[in-house]
Amino acid sequence: MSDAGFRFRPVIRRDGALLRRWLADARVARWFDEPDYARVILEEHLKDPRLRVWMVEQDGQPLAYLQDYDIHGFKDHPLAFLPQGARGVDTFIGTSAQMGQGRGPAYLRAFCARCFAQGCPAMGIDPHPDNRAAIRAYEKAGFRPGEVCETEWGPALLMNCWPTPEA
């Protein structure tokens, strides 16, 4: 599926080598620090019906990893204040060279618009409060910051995004 020049295609096993390279980058590993997260994506996330895992492509080239999930499919999720049907998002741009060009906010806006068009009532994202670059990108994509809370993965800034009314 293509949205605003971005293509969101399901992750496949062949993406493993690329995901491992991206996850080994210190910029990404700082926030996605689970050992062999690429294996978790390929062996667990692909099979979990609560999750959808995507490669974000632009101009036919891989740009980012994105997963969205049913917030209410997870017990005591910190974003559970969002309504039933809301989706959570975890994402990162693959390489540093692709950052700082507005691509992150752009593909997130496109992805949220896609979810809203499919009936999703709200989107949530929960970056680490120290991840300033991600927070800025999420704000540019339309996410609004809320409170900081402690989660099983560490501190998180709870952010949410809602559909904008049609004019």
N, C-alpha and C positions, 0 to 999 in steps of 0.2 A: 504494500500500500504506500502511496506517495502523498505527502502533505507539505505544501509550501516549499517544494524543492528538496524535501528530505524524504527518504524511503526508510520505512520501519519494517525490517524483515525479521522473521523468527531466527534466533540463534540456532545454529546446527553444529554438530560435533566437529566439523572441519574448522570452525571458528576457534577451537581450543588454543592453537599455537598463538594466534593474534591476541586473544584474551590474556594468555600467560605473559606475553611481552608487555601489554598495556599494564597489567596488574603488577609487574615487576618494577615499573617506573616509580621512583621514590615519591613523586607527587601524588600518584594514585594509591600506592601502598600505605601511605600515611593514614588514609581514611578507610581503605578496604584492606585491613590487615589480617584477615583470616588466612591461615596457611592454606595454600593451594586453592584459592577461591575459584579459580577457573574450573577445577575439578568439581567443586560444589555446584557451580552453575550447570555444568554439563551432565553431572550424574544425579543431582538432586532437584535443582530448580526446573529443569526441563520436564521432569516427571510430576511436579507439584501442581495440581489443578488450581491452586490459589494464585499462582504466579504466571506471568507472561514475560518472556525474556526476548529482547530485541537487539539487533545490530542497527544502529542509525547510520545510514549512508547518505552522502551528498555527492552529486556528480559521479555516482557509481563507485565511490571510494568509502571504505569504512571510516566513520568519524567518531562514534561513541557507542558505549554500551548503555542500555536502559532496561530496567525491569520494572514492571508495574504489578501490583498485587491487591487482592481483596483485603482491605484493612480489617474488616470484621471477621475474616477467616482466621485471624490470629488472636489468641486469648490475651486479654489485657494490653492490646497494642496502644501505644501512647497517642496515636491519631484516632482512636476510637470515638472521640467527640464528634467526628465528622459523620454525616448521615449514612445509613445503609446504602450500599452501592458505590460509595466513595472508593477511589483507588489511591494507593500509595505509590511513590516512585523512588527508585534509587538509580543513580546514573553517574557516568563520568565520561569526559572526552578522552580519547585514546592517547594522544600525544600532546606535549607542550606546544609544539609548532602550530597546532590547530586551535589553540586558546587565544583569547584576547581579540577575537574578530567578530564577536556577537553571535557566533554559531550556537553556543550553549543555550542562551535565552531563546533563540529562534527555533531550534528544534524542540525545546520544551513547550513553547507556545503552540507549535504545530501539533505536538503530541496531545497536549491538554485539549485543544480544540477538537481533535479527533475523538477523544474519550467523551467529551461533552456531547458531541454530535451522536454518539452511540448511547446516550442516556445517563452517563455518569453524572451525579449531582455535584461532586466536589473532588478535588485532588489534594493530596497531602504529601509533604516531603519533610524529612527530619535530619538535616545536616548537623554535624558537630558544630557547636557554637564558635569554635576557633577557625572553622573553614570559611574565612571571609570571602574568598573568591567565589565559592559555590553559592554562598548566601546572596551576594550581589547579583550573580547570574539568575538565581531563582526569583529574586525580587523583580528583575528586568523581565522575566517570563510571566509575571503576574501573581507570584506567590507572596503572601503577606505574613510577616513574622508574628508569632505568638509567644508563648512562654517557653522557657528552658526547663527541661525535666531530665531526670536520671532514668536511663533505660538499661536493659541487660547488655547493650552494646556500648554504654557510656553516656555522657551527656548529649542531649539533642535539643536543637531549636525546632519547635513545632511550627511548621509553615503550612498555609492552605491557600488554595486557589479555587475560585468559583466561576461559573460561566457568566459572561457579561450579557446583559439583556440586549436583544436585537433592537436597533434604532428604528 
